[in-house]
């Protein structure tokens, strides 16, 4: 068993006031800040910049980060950062800005291009530039992971290295109170899928399972409240902590079929990552029930479901039902009806999903036919009362 977490975590309402102190302790005053236009327009970015400027830090801000950042975004950010020669990178946002910032911090100290590490299997030789992550969503957990995921060559592909861990994560629930209900739901669902897949995955261990179980408990109890009443700081705090714990767990134990199915949908059709995970959650639990009934039954109990007297597989199916109901309640159970997926596109996505590295960590082996069946069930609502996933040839 192995467990590594070099990221210093500071958590609590108002904790962003401490960011300048951390940077000053590391002699960093000239900063490259990565965020997105939505956070800039909403004033959330300024809430992070204000204490930095008050402490005398110089900042250059890059906000051209889309929902699913591709290599051209990293290249654009690097074009600015390379000339700036910053002493640190600060990311403000969800997984997209944080992942772009990780790539930039890496390339500022290691020879490019990113393809050397993303596609050619080379390991970075030098630590990334000092990176401070300030998450504004309770979802990806990227602030505590060693992975950056960037779209390139038509797919989402990660770079994984211990050198990519942010030096520090400042998790401030106050930054999340204005997050709209839809984004709160989608990002929270993302964190929930991280926790569930980390708990049942082949790479799970005692530490990651403990973190993942606590994440499921925190997220299932707080997410509906945070969606309904975004200003509830207690719910926001519990959700943010659950997201961080889920991020640590999934980074160390791996993911599975949910993220494998989500990858092509998100990368090729620009569907929000959290939403694309949410719509596959219930069906993926049903798919995994025969192979991970005990673990899923335990998660049903952790989530507070009434499963006393049920055998493990029945409890696992009850978890699937409850998670489907929760996603429906949150409004993230399906895609817009305007999105259509013909047979050839279903087949193309199924081939890609089954081939993803993440699928190898799933507790039940994943075939192209399994992915095709789940895509048809979820994206086209076919055979919802018929045979289970995997029966499709």
C-alpha positions as CSV (number, residue, x, y, z in Angstrom):
1,X,0.0,0.0,0.0
2,X,1.1,3.5,-0.8
3,X,-0.3,6.9,0.2
4,X,1.3,10.3,-0.5
5,X,-0.2,13.8,0.0
6,X,2.4,16.6,0.0
7,X,-0.2,19.3,-0.5
8,X,-0.7,21.5,2.6
9,X,-4.4,22.0,3.1
10,X,-5.9,25.0,4.8
11,X,-9.6,24.9,5.3
12,X,-12.3,27.2,6.6
13,X,-14.4,30.3,5.9
14,X,-12.2,33.3,5.3
15,X,-9.0,31.2,4.9
16,X,-8.1,33.0,1.6
17,X,-6.8,35.8,3.8
18,X,-3.8,33.5,4.6
19,X,-2.8,33.0,1.0
20,X,-0.4,36.0,0.9
21,X,1.3,34.8,4.1
22,X,2.0,31.4,2.5
23,X,3.4,33.0,-0.6
24,X,5.5,35.4,1.3
25,X,7.0,32.6,3.3
26,X,8.2,31.1,0.0
27,X,9.5,34.4,-1.4
28,X,6.8,34.6,-4.0
29,X,5.5,38.0,-4.9
30,X,5.2,38.0,-8.7
31,X,2.2,35.7,-9.5
32,X,0.6,34.2,-12.5
33,X,-3.1,33.7,-11.7
34,X,-5.3,31.2,-13.7
35,X,-9.0,31.5,-13.4
36,X,-12.0,31.8,-15.8
37,X,-14.2,34.5,-17.1
38,X,-17.3,33.5,-15.2
39,X,-15.5,33.9,-11.8
40,X,-14.1,37.2,-12.9
41,X,-17.5,38.5,-13.8
42,X,-19.1,37.2,-10.6
43,X,-16.5,39.0,-8.4
44,X,-15.2,35.7,-6.9
45,X,-11.8,36.2,-8.5
46,X,-11.4,39.7,-7.1
47,X,-12.2,38.3,-3.6
48,X,-9.0,36.2,-3.9
49,X,-6.9,38.9,-5.6
50,X,-7.8,41.6,-3.1
51,X,-5.7,40.2,-0.2
52,X,-2.9,39.5,-2.6
53,X,-2.8,43.0,-3.8
54,X,-3.1,44.4,-0.3
55,X,0.0,42.4,0.6
56,X,2.0,43.9,-2.2
57,X,1.8,41.0,-4.7
58,X,2.0,41.6,-8.4
59,X,-0.5,39.6,-10.5
60,X,-1.0,38.8,-14.1
61,X,-4.4,37.1,-14.6
62,X,-5.3,34.6,-17.3
63,X,-9.0,33.9,-17.5
64,X,-9.5,32.3,-21.0
65,X,-10.2,28.8,-19.5
66,X,-13.2,26.9,-20.9
67,X,-15.2,24.2,-19.3
68,X,-13.1,21.4,-20.8
69,X,-9.7,22.9,-21.4
70,X,-7.7,21.7,-24.4
71,X,-4.1,21.9,-25.3
72,X,-4.5,25.3,-27.1
73,X,-5.6,26.8,-23.7
74,X,-2.5,25.5,-22.0
75,X,-0.4,26.9,-24.9
76,X,-2.1,30.3,-24.6
77,X,-1.5,30.4,-20.9
78,X,2.1,29.4,-21.3
79,X,2.6,32.2,-23.9
80,X,1.8,34.7,-21.2
81,X,3.4,33.0,-18.2
82,X,6.7,32.3,-20.0
83,X,7.3,36.0,-20.6
84,X,6.2,36.9,-17.1
85,X,8.7,34.6,-15.4
86,X,6.5,34.3,-12.3
87,X,7.6,33.1,-8.8
88,X,4.4,31.2,-8.3
89,X,1.2,30.1,-10.0
90,X,-2.2,30.7,-8.2
91,X,-5.3,28.9,-9.5
92,X,-8.7,30.2,-8.7
93,X,-11.7,28.1,-9.8
94,X,-12.9,24.6,-10.4
95,X,-11.0,21.7,-12.0
96,X,-10.5,23.4,-15.3
97,X,-8.4,26.4,-14.1
98,X,-6.6,24.3,-11.5
99,X,-5.7,21.7,-14.2
100,X,-4.5,24.4,-16.6
101,X,-2.5,25.9,-13.8
102,X,-0.9,22.5,-13.0
103,X,0.2,22.1,-16.6
104,X,1.6,25.7,-16.7
105,X,3.5,25.2,-13.4
106,X,5.0,22.0,-14.8
107,X,6.0,23.5,-18.1
108,X,7.6,26.5,-16.5
109,X,10.2,24.3,-14.9
110,X,10.4,21.3,-17.3
111,X,11.0,21.2,-21.1
112,X,7.9,21.1,-23.2
113,X,5.7,20.3,-25.0
114,X,3.1,18.8,-22.8
115,X,2.8,15.9,-25.1
116,X,6.1,14.6,-23.7
117,X,4.4,13.8,-20.5
118,X,0.8,13.3,-21.7
119,X,1.4,11.0,-24.6
120,X,5.1,9.9,-24.7
121,X,5.3,8.6,-21.2
122,X,8.2,10.8,-20.1
123,X,8.3,11.7,-16.4
124,X,8.9,15.3,-15.4
125,X,12.4,15.8,-14.0
126,X,12.0,18.9,-11.9
127,X,9.3,20.0,-9.4
128,X,6.7,22.2,-10.8
129,X,6.8,25.9,-10.0
130,X,5.2,26.7,-6.6
131,X,1.4,26.4,-7.1
132,X,-1.3,27.5,-4.7
133,X,-4.8,26.2,-5.6
134,X,-7.9,28.0,-4.4
135,X,-11.0,26.0,-5.4
136,X,-14.3,27.7,-5.9
137,X,-16.4,24.6,-6.4
138,X,-16.9,21.5,-4.3
139,X,-16.4,19.0,-7.1
140,X,-13.2,18.0,-8.8
141,X,-10.8,17.8,-5.9
142,X,-8.1,18.8,-8.3
143,X,-6.6,21.0,-5.6
144,X,-5.3,17.8,-3.8
145,X,-4.4,15.6,-6.7
146,X,-1.3,14.8,-8.7
147,X,-3.1,14.8,-12.0
148,X,-3.9,17.4,-14.7
149,X,-6.5,16.4,-17.4
150,X,-6.3,18.3,-20.7
151,X,-8.2,17.5,-23.9
152,X,-5.9,16.7,-26.8
153,X,-6.2,14.5,-29.9
154,X,-9.9,14.3,-29.4
155,X,-9.8,12.8,-25.9
156,X,-9.3,13.7,-22.2
157,X,-5.9,12.5,-21.1
158,X,-4.2,13.1,-17.9
159,X,-0.6,13.7,-16.8
160,X,0.1,12.0,-13.5
161,X,3.1,12.9,-11.4
162,X,3.8,13.5,-7.7
163,X,5.5,16.7,-8.9
164,X,2.0,18.0,-10.0
165,X,0.6,18.2,-6.5
166,X,-0.1,21.9,-5.6
167,X,2.1,23.1,-2.8
168,X,-1.0,24.3,-0.9
169,X,-4.8,24.2,-1.2
170,X,-6.8,27.0,0.5
171,X,-10.3,25.7,0.6
172,X,-12.7,28.5,1.6
173,X,-16.4,27.7,1.6
174,X,-17.2,31.4,1.5
175,X,-16.1,31.5,-2.1
176,X,-18.7,28.9,-2.9
177,X,-21.9,30.5,-1.5
178,X,-22.7,32.3,-4.8
179,X,-22.2,29.2,-7.0
180,X,-25.5,28.8,-8.9
181,X,-27.7,25.8,-8.0
182,X,-27.0,24.0,-11.3
183,X,-23.3,24.2,-10.9
184,X,-23.5,23.3,-7.3
185,X,-25.4,20.2,-8.2
186,X,-23.1,19.1,-11.1
187,X,-19.9,19.7,-9.2
188,X,-21.2,18.0,-6.1
189,X,-22.3,15.0,-8.1
190,X,-18.8,14.9,-9.6
191,X,-17.3,14.7,-6.1
192,X,-19.8,12.0,-5.1
193,X,-18.8,9.8,-8.1
194,X,-15.2,10.3,-7.1
195,X,-15.9,9.0,-3.6
196,X,-18.0,6.0,-4.8
197,X,-15.6,4.9,-7.5
198,X,-12.6,5.3,-5.1
199,X,-14.4,3.1,-2.5
200,X,-15.1,0.2,-4.9
201,X,-12.1,0.5,-7.2
202,X,-9.4,-2.2,-7.5
203,X,-6.9,0.3,-6.1
204,X,-8.7,1.0,-2.9
205,X,-6.9,0.6,0.4
206,X,-7.7,1.2,4.1
207,X,-6.8,4.9,3.9
208,X,-8.6,5.8,0.7
209,X,-11.7,3.8,1.7
210,X,-11.9,5.6,5.0
211,X,-11.7,9.0,3.2
212,X,-14.1,7.9,0.5
213,X,-16.7,6.7,3.0
214,X,-16.6,9.9,5.0
215,X,-16.9,11.8,1.7
216,X,-20.0,9.9,0.8
217,X,-21.5,10.7,4.2
218,X,-20.7,14.4,4.0
219,X,-21.8,14.9,0.4
220,X,-25.1,13.0,0.4
221,X,-26.2,14.9,3.5
222,X,-25.1,18.4,2.4
223,X,-25.4,18.5,-1.4
224,X,-29.3,18.8,-1.5
225,X,-29.1,21.6,1.1
226,X,-26.4,23.5,-0.7
227,X,-28.3,23.3,-3.9
228,X,-31.6,24.5,-2.3
229,X,-30.0,27.1,0.0
230,X,-26.6,28.2,-1.4
231,X,-25.9,30.6,1.4
232,X,-26.0,27.9,4.0
233,X,-22.3,28.0,5.1
234,X,-22.6,24.8,7.2
235,X,-23.8,22.8,4.1
236,X,-21.1,24.5,1.9
237,X,-18.4,23.6,4.4
238,X,-19.5,20.0,4.7
239,X,-19.7,19.7,0.9
240,X,-16.3,21.3,0.4
241,X,-14.7,19.0,2.9
242,X,-16.4,16.0,1.3
243,X,-15.1,17.1,-2.1
244,X,-11.5,17.4,-0.8
245,X,-11.7,14.0,0.9
246,X,-13.1,12.4,-2.3
247,X,-10.4,14.0,-4.4
248,X,-7.6,12.6,-2.2
249,X,-9.3,9.1,-2.2
250,X,-9.8,8.9,-6.0
251,X,-6.4,10.3,-6.8
252,X,-4.7,7.5,-4.7
253,X,-7.1,4.6,-5.5
254,X,-8.3,5.4,-9.0
255,X,-11.7,5.7,-10.7
256,X,-13.7,3.4,-12.9
257,X,-16.6,2.9,-15.3
258,X,-18.4,6.2,-14.5
259,X,-15.5,8.3,-15.6
260,X,-14.7,6.0,-18.5
261,X,-18.2,6.5,-19.9
262,X,-18.1,10.2,-19.1
263,X,-14.8,10.9,-20.8
264,X,-15.9,10.7,-24.5
265,X,-19.2,12.4,-23.7
266,X,-17.5,15.3,-22.0
267,X,-14.6,15.7,-24.4
268,X,-16.5,15.2,-27.7
269,X,-19.8,16.9,-26.9
270,X,-18.6,19.6,-24.4
271,X,-20.8,18.3,-21.6
272,X,-19.9,19.6,-18.2
273,X,-17.8,16.9,-16.5
274,X,-19.9,16.8,-13.4
275,X,-23.1,16.4,-15.3
276,X,-21.6,13.7,-17.6
277,X,-20.6,11.7,-14.4
278,X,-24.0,12.3,-12.7
279,X,-26.1,10.8,-15.5
280,X,-24.1,7.5,-15.5
281,X,-24.0,7.1,-11.7
282,X,-27.0,4.9,-11.0
283,X,-26.5,2.6,-14.0
284,X,-22.9,2.2,-13.2
285,X,-23.7,1.2,-9.6
286,X,-26.2,-1.4,-11.0
287,X,-23.5,-2.7,-13.4
288,X,-20.9,-3.1,-10.6
289,X,-23.3,-4.6,-8.1
290,X,-22.5,-8.3,-9.0
291,X,-18.8,-7.6,-8.4
292,X,-18.8,-5.1,-5.6
293,X,-22.0,-5.9,-3.7
294,X,-20.4,-5.8,-0.3
295,X,-18.7,-2.4,-0.8
296,X,-21.7,-0.8,-2.4
297,X,-24.0,-2.2,0.4
298,X,-21.6,-0.5,3.0
299,X,-21.9,2.8,1.1
300,X,-25.7,2.4,1.2
301,X,-25.5,2.3,5.0
302,X,-23.0,5.2,5.1
303,X,-25.5,7.2,3.0
304,X,-28.2,6.5,5.6
305,X,-30.4,4.3,3.4
306,X,-32.7,1.8,5.1
307,X,-31.2,-1.5,3.9
308,X,-31.5,-3.5,7.1
309,X,-32.4,-7.1,6.3
310,X,-31.4,-6.8,2.7
311,X,-28.6,-9.0,1.2
312,X,-25.6,-7.1,-0.1
313,X,-26.6,-7.1,-3.8
314,X,-30.1,-5.9,-2.9
315,X,-28.6,-3.1,-0.8
316,X,-26.3,-2.2,-3.7
317,X,-29.3,-1.9,-6.0
318,X,-31.0,0.2,-3.4
319,X,-28.0,2.5,-3.5
320,X,-28.3,2.8,-7.2
321,X,-32.0,3.7,-6.9
322,X,-31.3,6.3,-4.3
323,X,-28.5,7.9,-6.2
324,X,-30.7,8.0,-9.3
325,X,-33.4,9.7,-7.3
326,X,-30.9,12.1,-5.8
327,X,-29.5,13.1,-9.3
328,X,-33.1,13.6,-10.4
329,X,-33.9,15.8,-7.4
330,X,-30.8,17.9,-8.2
331,X,-31.7,18.2,-11.9
332,X,-28.6,16.4,-13.2
333,X,-30.0,13.0,-14.1
334,X,-30.2,13.6,-17.9
335,X,-28.9,15.6,-20.8
336,X,-31.0,18.1,-22.7
337,X,-33.5,16.4,-25.0
338,X,-32.0,18.3,-28.0
339,X,-28.8,16.1,-27.8
340,X,-29.0,13.1,-30.1
341,X,-26.8,10.1,-30.3
342,X,-27.1,7.9,-33.4
343,X,-25.8,4.4,-33.4
344,X,-22.5,5.2,-35.0
345,X,-21.8,7.8,-32.3
346,X,-22.8,5.4,-29.5
347,X,-20.4,2.8,-31.0
348,X,-17.6,5.3,-31.3
349,X,-18.0,6.4,-27.6
350,X,-18.3,2.8,-26.4
351,X,-15.0,1.8,-28.1
352,X,-13.3,4.8,-26.5
353,X,-14.8,4.3,-23.0
354,X,-13.9,0.6,-22.8
355,X,-10.3,1.4,-23.9
356,X,-9.8,4.1,-21.2
357,X,-7.1,3.3,-18.6
358,X,-9.6,4.1,-15.9
359,X,-11.8,1.2,-16.9
360,X,-9.0,-1.2,-15.7
361,X,-9.6,-0.1,-12.1
362,X,-13.3,-0.9,-12.2
363,X,-14.3,-3.8,-9.9
364,X,-16.1,-5.5,-12.8
365,X,-14.4,-6.0,-16.2
366,X,-15.7,-3.5,-18.7
367,X,-16.2,-4.4,-22.4
368,X,-17.3,-2.3,-25.4
369,X,-20.7,-4.1,-25.3
370,X,-21.1,-3.1,-21.6
371,X,-20.4,0.6,-22.5
372,X,-22.7,0.4,-25.5
373,X,-25.5,-0.9,-23.4
374,X,-25.2,1.7,-20.7
375,X,-24.9,4.5,-23.3
376,X,-28.1,3.3,-24.9
377,X,-29.9,3.1,-21.6
378,X,-28.8,6.5,-20.4
379,X,-28.5,8.6,-23.5
380,X,-31.4,7.1,-25.5
381,X,-33.4,5.6,-22.6
382,X,-33.6,2.3,-24.3
383,X,-34.5,-1.0,-22.5
384,X,-34.6,0.7,-19.1
385,X,-36.7,-2.2,-17.8
386,X,-34.9,-4.9,-19.8
387,X,-31.8,-6.9,-19.2
388,X,-28.9,-5.3,-17.3
389,X,-25.8,-3.7,-18.8
390,X,-23.5,-6.1,-20.4
391,X,-26.2,-8.1,-22.2
392,X,-25.8,-6.1,-25.3
393,X,-23.6,-8.0,-27.8
